[in-house]
Amino acid sequence: GRAATTPAAAIRWGTTSEQQVVTATLATLPDEIRVAKLSSPAVIVIGEVAQLHEQLAWFQPTAQPSLPTPAAGLDAIPAFPWPIFEETPSAVPHLEPVSLYG
């Protein structure tokens, strides 16, 4: 197995505005996850790459969580939101049915 000092990380809701990252060693990761109250869905990364989190920081959530409606939150500013809808062709007519049970 790996040494107890091996870097490790747990990433919850990766690449979303809800993303949470916990970094620790392989030995301390379970305790750190409990302290951070991290729950699923999460991905566990084990190895040297886990300690590159701060250096790479390729994704830092900047977006706010989604608003319940497009116009939510606009009451505080002068705005006149108009709904915009775009029709997209459905892929369903082009798909073959798949049996789940053989």
For each residue, the residues with C-beta under 8 A, 3 or more apart:
1:
2: 6 26 46 47
3: 6 26
4: 25 26 27
5: 25 26 27
6: 2 3 25 26 46 47
7: 23 25 26 46 47 48 49 50 51
8: 23 24 25 26 29 44 45 46 47 50
9: 21 22 23 24 29 44 45 50 51 53
10: 21 22 29 32 33 38 42 43 44 45
11: 14 19 20 21 42 43 45
12: 18 19 20 21 38 39 40 41 42
13: 16 18 19 20 41 42
14: 11 19 43 59
15: 19 59
16: 13 19 61
17: 61 62 63 64 65 66
18: 12 13 61 65
19: 11 12 13 14 15 16 59 61
20: 11 12 13 36 38
21: 9 10 11 12 53
22: 9 10 29 32 33 36 38
23: 7 8 9 32 50 51 53
24: 8 9 28 29 31 32
25: 4 5 6 7 8 28 29
26: 2 3 4 5 6 7 8 29 46
27: 4 5
28: 24 25 31 32
29: 8 9 10 22 24 25 26 32 33 44
30: 33 34
31: 24 28 34 35
32: 10 22 23 24 28 29 35 36
33: 10 22 29 30 36 38 42
34: 30 31 37
35: 31 32
36: 20 22 32 33
37: 34
38: 10 12 20 22 33 42
39: 12 42
40: 12
41: 12 13
42: 10 11 12 13 33 38 39
43: 10 11 14
44: 8 9 10 29
45: 8 9 10 11 49 50
46: 2 6 7 8 26 50
47: 2 6 7 8 50
48: 7 51 52
49: 7 45 52
50: 7 8 9 23 45 46 47 53
51: 7 9 23 48
52: 48 49 55 56
53: 9 21 23 50 56 57
54: 57
55: 52
56: 52 53
57: 53 54 60
58:
59: 14 15 19
60: 57
61: 16 17 18 19
62: 17
63: 17
64: 17 67
65: 17 18
66: 17
67: 64 70 72 73
68: 72
69: 72
70: 67 81 83
71: 74 79 81
72: 67 68 69
73: 67 76
74: 71 77 79 81
75:
76: 73
77: 74
78:
79: 71 74
80:
81: 70 71 74
82:
83: 70
84:
85:
86:
87:
88:
89:
90: 93
91: 94 95
92: 95
93: 90
94: 91
95: 91 92
96:
97:
98:
99: 102
100:
101:
102: 99
